Amino acid sequence: MTETIMKVGQQFPLTIKRLGINGEGVGFFKRNVVFVKGAIPGEVVTAQVTKLSRSFAEAKIVKIREKSPHRQQAPCPVYEECGGCQLQHIRYEHQLVEKRDIVIQALERYAPQLLEQTEIHATLGMDEPWHYRNKSQFQVRKEGKRVYAGLFAAGTNQLLNINDCLVQHPVTSKITVATRKILQKLNIPIYDGKTLDGIIRTIVVRTGVKTGETQVVLVTTRKDIPHLEELMTRMLRIDPSIVSITQNINREKTGIIFGEETHLLHGKETIHETLGEFGFDLASRAFFQLNPTQTVILYNEIKKAAALTGKESVVDAYCGVGTIGLWLANEAQEVRGMDIVPESVQNARENAKKHGFTHAKYVTGKAEDVLARWQKQDFTPDVITVDPPRTGLTQSFITTVKKLRPSRLIYTSCNPSTLAKDLQDLSTLYEVTYIQPVDMFPQTSQVECVTLLTLK
């Protein structure tokens, strides 16, 4: 702490200045940063310190002294405990304003010189900001004779049994609840996170919002599942949309959902989904955007930034099942993509073939390694589009991009902090033309950004 040493339990009035990257209100007490869960910028609260660290304090609201006009009652009954959503207490139109400010804050911290020269557009939101997620990944645990499926309460090992999540597509909730009841009835051993005993650890459900096809994945600790035939029979009665049931085996003690081994238990290996005019086949582990409605908005922003004329070669790095590259393929001379997940690359190849794109090529490997190999083969892209994980771009990828010097780099990011750090590095060679925030996950503090970088 910079000035006054605070104590846990101490109370004081606090004016909330901004929203933090995790959705908490941010205020300053005698120049010390204080994060207050559930507080909204503009509010004055009585805050009580709950945790101290060297550079900031965490506090809870004891009383709201001056209430924000943007405050509302969160509609979810487990909103406070769950932590999966962070902004349900803020009216939706104002969530969009605050998300743009989160992007501004990231630049202020990591790339302040870009603020004056970069246009940051208003956040693009949804008409219906509920029940938008096409995929759920609910942990399964057992207490006594009851089987629960849900999410762990924020910062704890306590599993919240969730019957209806307001941001999940209703069919994913229906299938998850029915599946856990079947597991309970058949007395199939449930994974214990402490002893590591048991078999079923996670129920993953992904539904094709446009096609109505649903895939259920049972993540297990080993291959053999008792009463498997009866389990399949009962699960198939849950909903007619189920066309694929797979088993993924994850033996490790880890927070990562999937293991490397997947087996088909019933139906098809993949489900089909459409985005705009394109159709995609999705295997259990293949990455696909969780909000298909906003994904169309997002991809159209990427296309707008790419500004293709039909003469450009495009690289779709971290390509997943090829969605972004195929979205651009009609206006590109050549599309190439790469991903480290072999199933995703296989899906990308099949998707390109199915749409008749003979000028699209996909390979397995790290983006920077593949780009370096292609450069040795005299291939240098005009445009690179990249949508990396939350950790952002690797330094080796940035170095490779600087060597290749494509005329345009379109950087799609789900983490404003790592985006700002990477832009700071890339801005030595590229002009950061604009940033377009897109609200892919309403009710949460997450914000996606499409950034156009143009070679200086």
N, C-alpha and C positions, 0 to 999 in steps of 0.2 A: 504494500500500500504506500502511496506517495506521501500522505500527510498524517492525518489523525489515525491512530490505531483503533479500529472498531472492535466490538466484542460480539460474539454470538449471543443472540437474544436481545440486543440493543434495538430500540425503536426510534424512528425519526421521520419527519415529513420529507417526501421526496417528489420532485417534479420529474416526470418521465419525458425524456427528450427524443428518443428514437427507438426503433425496434431492432433487436439484435438478430444475428443470423440464424439463431435457433428459435426465434419467435418471442423471446422475452423482452420486457420493457427495459430500457437502459436509462439510468439516472446518475447523477453525480452528487455525492455527499462529501463536502469539503475537499473537492477535487479527486475523490476516490470513485472509481467506476463501480456501480451497483446494478446487478441484473435482477429483475423482478418478474418471475413467471406470472403471466396473466395480466400484466399492466400494459396500457396502451399509450403511445405518445400523446402528450397534451394533458394527461391525467396528473393529479396530485394525490398521492397515496401516503398512508402511514405504513412504512416498511419495517419489517423485523428481520434482522440478519440471521440467516440459517447456516451459512458456511463462509469461511474466510480463506482466501489464498493470497499469495504475495502481490498479485497485480489487480485483483478485483474481489468483490464480495457478492454473494448470492443472498437474496432476501425474499420473503413472502409478503403478500398484502394482508395487513391487519384490518385496514379500513380504506375505502375509496373516498377521499375528501372532495375531490372535484372529478366528476365522471365524464368520460369522453362521449360525445354524441354518436360515435361510431361503435360503441359497446352494445352487445346483444347477449341474450341468454343462449349459451351453447346448446344445440338440440340433442347432442349425443349424451346418453345417461352415464357413460363411463369416460367422458372427455377428460376430466381432471386426472383420473388414475392412469389412463392408457398412455398418453404421450405420443400416440401415432399421429394425431393432428395437434397443431399448436395455435391455430388462429380462429377456431370456431366462435370465439367470444368477440370477434371483430366482424362487422358487416362486410359482405363480400366486396362491394365496390371499393371500400377503403383498404381491404387486403391488397388489392392491385396497386394502390398508391404506395403502400409500405414496402411492397416487394421491389418496386423500382428504387426506392431509397436504400434497400439492402445492397443493391448493385452499386449505387453511388458510394455507400460506406466502404465497400470492398476496394473500390478504386482509390478512395481517399487514403486508405491504409497502405495499399501495396503498389499503387501506380498513380500518385497524385497529379503528376504532370499530364496525364491523359484526360483529366476531367475537363480542362478548358478546351481541348481540341476534339473531344469525342461526343457525338450526339447520343444521348440515352433516351430512347423512345418510351412512350407510355406502355405499361404492361398489357398484353393481349389476354383477356379473360374469357370465361365460359358463360354461355347463356344459362346453363343448368349445372351449377357447380357441386352436384351431389351424385353419388352412385356411379362414378365415372371409371373406377379402376377395374380393369378386365382380369386381374390376377390377384389371388390371395395366397399367402404363405403363412399358415397358422400352425404354431407349435402344438403338439399333443402331449398331455400329461395326465396322470391319474391321481385322484385323491380319494382314498377309501375305495369304494366300488364305482365311483363316478369318473368318466373320461371327459376331460376338458379340451377344448381347442380354442386358441386365441393368441394374444400377444402378451409379452411380459410387461407388467406395469413399469413405467419409466424408472430406471435406475435400480430395479429390484430383480429378484429371481421369482417373484410371484406372478403366476400366469393368470391373466384375466380371461375368463370364459366369455367369448363374444358370440352372440347369436345373430346379431344384425349390425353390420358396420355400415355407417351412413355414407362412406366414400367408396365402398365396394359395390360392384355390379350385384344386384339381388341374387342372381343364380349362383354366384360363387359362395355367398353366405348360406343359401339353402343347401347346397351340396356338402359343404363343410360340416354343417350341423348334423345333417342326416348321416354322414359317414362316421362321425365320432360316436353317434348313438349305436350304429351297427357294430363298431369296434368294441363298444361296451357290452352289447348284447352277446356277441360271440366270444367275449372274454379273451381277446387277442392281446398279448403282452405289450404294454405301452412303455416307451423309453423313459428311464429315470435319469435326469440330468446329473444327479449326485453319484449314484452307484454305477451308472452307465449300463444297467441291465435293461431288458425289454427290447422290443422290436420296432414299433411304429413311433417315429419321432416328429414327422411333419406331414400335414395335408396341404398339397399345393393344387389350386384349381385355377385354370385359365380358360376363359370363354371368348369365343369370337363374337364380338358385339354385333358385327354386321352379318355374319353367317349363321349364328346360332349353334355353332359346334363347340363342345366343351371337352377339355382334357383334365383328368384327375391324375395327380402323381402322389403316390405314397412313398415318402422317404423313410427308409428302414435301416436298421443296423446290420442286418444280414439278409440273405436271399430267401430263406425258407420262411413262409408266413403260414401259420396254422389256419385251418378252415378256409383256405384260399378260394375254393370253388364256391362255397356258400357266401363268402365275402363279395365275390364278383357278382353273383346272382342278385344279391340284395342291393349292391351299389348301382347296378344298371336299372333298378326300379326307381331310383331317386328322381331322375329327370331324363326325359327323352333326348335332351341335347348332348348327353355324354356319348361321345363316339370313340374315345381313347382313354384307357386306363394303363398307366405305366408305373413301374417300381424303380426308384433310384436308391442305390445303396451307399450310405455314408457311415462308415465305421468310426470316423474320427471324433474326438472330443473337440468340437469347434462350433463357432457361431455361424459358419458358412452353411447354407441350406443343403446344397447338392454335393454328392460325391461324383466320382468319375464314371461309375457303372450304372447303366440304365437298361431295364428289360421291359418288353411289351407284355402286359397281362391280358388286355382285351382290345379289340378294334384296330384302329389305325395308329401308326407311329406318330403321325402329326395331326394337328387340326388346321383348318383353313380359315384365313381372315382376309378381309379386304380393306385397303386404304385408298380412298379415291377410286381411280380406275385400275388399281393394281391388286392382285391377290397374292397371299403369302402362305406357305406351309410352314408350320412351327412345330419343331420337336420340343420335348420336355425342357431341355436346358437352353434352348435358343433364346437370345435376348430379343424382346419386342417391346415397343413402347407401351406403358401401362394405361395410357389415356388416349385411345384411338381418335376421339373427336378432336382433341387439341393437337394430336400428332399431325393431322392434315394441315392445320394452321402453321405448326412448326416447320414442316417440310416445305410448305409454300414460301415461308420466309427464307429458308435456305436456298430455294430455287431463285428467289428474287435477288438474293445477295450474289449468287453465282453468276447471274447475268450472262448466260451462255448464248452463243450465236450459232452453234452447230459445228464449230471448227476446233473446239477445245478438247484436250485430253483431261479427264477428271480422275482423281484418286479418292476413294471413299475409305478412309482409314478407320480402324475399329468398326468394321462394316456390319457386324451382326449378321442378320439374314439378308442383308443387301438392300434394305428399304430406302436409304437416302440415295445411294448410287442409282438405283432403278428409277427413283423419282426424277432424277436429272437426266436419265439415259436418252430420252427422246430429243434432247437439245444438245447432246455431247457427241463428239466424233468417236471417243473411246472412253470406257469406264473400267477402272480397275479397283479392286478392293481386297482387304486382308483382315483376318481376325485370328485370335489364338485358339478359339473354340472350333474344333474340326466339324462338329455337327452344324454349326452356324454357317460355315463356309459351304458345306454341302447344300444346305437349304438355299443359300444365296445363288449357287450355280443353278439349282433346279428352278428357282424363281426367275432368274434371267432367261433360262431356256424356255420356260413356259410362256413368257411374254415376248418371245421372239427377238431378244436382244443378243445378237451374235457378237456385238462389239463390247460385251461386258465380260470381264475375266476376274475370278476370285481365287485367292490362294490362302493357305494356312501359314501363320507366322506373325512375329512382332512387326508392327508397322515400320519402325525405323530400319530393321534388318531387311525387310522386303524392298523398301524404297531404295536402300543402298545397292541392293542386288540389281534392281531395275535400272538404276542410274549407270551401272557398269555395262548394261545391255543397251545403253543409249536411249533410255526412256526417261523423259523428264516431263512431269505433268504441268499443265497450265493452271489448273485449279486443284487445290486439296480441300476436301471437306472432312472435318474431324469431329467426332462425338465421343470423347474419352470417358472413363469412369470418373467418380468424384475426386479422385486423387489428381486429376488433370493430366497434362502431357508430361512424358518423361523428358529429362534433359537431353537424352540421346535423340529423341524424336525432334525436339526443337532444333538441335544442332543439324540434323539431317535436312529439315525444312529450310534452314538458312543456307545450306549448301545448294539445295535444289532451286531455291528462289522462284517458286511458282508465282504467277502474277497476282493471284487472289487466294487467300486462305479463309475459309468459312469455318469458324470455331463455334460449335454448339456445346454448351456447358451446363451442367446441373449444379455447379458449385461456384458462386460468385468469387469466393476467396481464391481458389486455385486458378480460376479464369484470370483474375486481376494480376496475380503473380506471373502467370504465363504471358499475359499481354505486355507486362513491364519488360520482359525478356525479348519478346518478339518485336516490340516497338522500335528497337534499334535499326531494324530493317524494313518494318512495315508500318504503314499509317493505319491506325485504328479508326476506321471511317464512322461506324456507328455500332451501338449495342441495342438489340431488340429483345426485351424481356417477354417471355411467354409463360402464362400460368398453366403448367402441366399438372400441378397438384393442388387444387383449391383446398382451403381449410388447413393447409400445412405451411410452414415457413419456407419451403423449397421454391426456388424460381429457376427456370431454364432461360438461357440466353443464346441468341444467335448473333455472333459478332462478325462483321466484315472487316478483314484486314487486306489492304491493298499495298503491293510492293512500291516502295518509295522510288 
